[in-house]
Amino acid sequence: MERTFVMIKPDGIQKRLVGEVIKRIEDKKLRIARIKTLSLTKKQIAILYKDSFKKFPQVKKAIIEYMTSGPAIAFTAEGENAIEKARSIRGLSDPSKSPVGTIRRDFAGNQKMMELTGKGKATKNIMHASGSKEEAEFEINLFLMDKNEN
């Protein structure tokens, strides 16, 4: 059994998509575990997006504003090929290039990531899903583990 980290970002909550994201995860035969509602800190965001901020420093302020604009919901999804399944539900980083039927394409509209990045704006793309086992474990520890559990 594999586990991955999934986060419904503030815009996903604001658009009332929590149930839809969870339904799609469960429809792929993944089990939701260790779920928390979070108020993200600037430090957590800086850690999560450190590579993006190095590559695109002009979006740092916008992403921090976006990710602190409301609560987020974080959870693990567990099951066979959990990482691949969660990312297939999520779609590509750029909503406009994501396949129809993915969360990002269906609910984040036609936002063009590189166009927004060039203007120093954040792409509001509903959800995050880890890209590897190592990334999933790191993100689970960052967002879901209590300090006394590490």
Secondary structure, DSSP 8 states (H G I E B T S, - for coil): -EEEEEEE-HHHHHTT-HHHHHHHHHHTT-EEEEEEEE---HHHHHHHTHHHHHH-GGGHHHHHHHHTSS-EEEEEEEETTHHHHHHHHH--SSGGGS-TTSHHHHHSTT--HHHHHHTT-----SEEE-SSHHHHHHHHHHHTS-GGG-
